[in-house]
Amino acid sequence: MHPDRLARARDLLRAGVGNGAMPGGVVCLFRGGEPVLLDAFGTLDDFRPAATDTLYDLASLTKPLATASSVVILVEQGRLVLGANLENLLGEMVPMPEHFAKITVAQLLTHTSGLPAWIACYDTGFGLDAAVSAVLALPAPSAAPGARYEYSCLGFLLLARILRAVTGQSVEEFARENVFVPLGLHSLTFRPGRNDRVAPTVSREGPSKDTPLIGVVHDGNARGIESGGDISGNAGLFGTAADVAAFGEAVRTGRLFSAPATARALASQISPAIGGHSLLFFAAPNGLNPTGDLLSDRAVGHSGYTGTALVIDPAYDLTVAVLTNSVYGDGKGKWLTLRRKFLNALAASLP
């Protein structure tokens, strides 16, 4: 990679600290299977310096790293099929309204279930079953399953319940045994607790809102589920930039999944007429795909509300993770603009 242009991309992140986009963060980059960059910048909380081993609240990166990857592994193990529907999987365990019964696992993974983006599940109770009941109490959607794309955290609450129904384990337990430990990603964890390595956040929703959260998930629904002793499928994972990038590399290189599953993890599984989403990631032409303007059309990725992102570009043998806690303060909007500029500068450093 062009060293001067790569340095320019790093400088953009440092400038973002000064501009109030985030207190700080960590970036990790792999190119051609080799680590190229691991760099910490800024602070955790305006006082303590960020470090390469800082644990960040990964927010919605939980979806691909823990929940979706676990579901794909269950499919590979012959324990689940993507076409299985909610009635088959949960109908004997929870009251199943007819208008949700035919939603499939594949539609939940690719956000084509017809479920809305979000509701405050914690308003009706704590724990996973309470959250699932809140989702299933919603009225019938205006579009049939598979007819439209709408990014939905609620679908991943249902996937967490499906995973427990199939395996008897939480997302936390299954992902640790089948994803994190086999890949040596030892920093990836739920509920790390309060310690000096964890970057704080401030949430405007759910239990304990408007107070600094350290080692407690930022997402209100996930926090409500954890308050009930369970684990959510949409958020709650913490980890380092190095391990997030290593996960991306494991997907890109086929170390995590079989060749057929890897192909489906890196390419859209829905019609471009309604969007783009693979079994794990946003994909072209999805506007949520956090890849900037210059990477290839094969680039996939995912972001997290707290200020995190993972991008994989098979065309350039590139994987990059950048983690911040932009929700500690008022820099969220600035971070989204900075993220695109950073990825553009990073792409410009490719030979």
Protein Blocks (a to p, Z undefined) as FASTA:
>chain_A
ZZklmmmmmmmmmmmmmnopagbdcddddeehiafbdcdehjfkopaccdfkbccdekjm
mmmmmmmmmmmmmmmnopacfkbcfklmmmmmpccdfklmmpcfklmmnopnopafbdcf
klnogcjklmmmmmmmpccdfbdehiaccddfklmmmmmmmmmmmnopafklmmmmmmmm
mnopakbcghkbpafkbccdddfedjhihiacehiafblklmmmmmnopacfkbopacdf
klmmmmmmmmmnommmcfklmmmmmpcfbdfkloccdfkbccdfbfklcgbjmbcfkbgc
dddfkopacdddfklopacdddddfkgcjklmmmmmmmmmmmmmmmmmpZZ
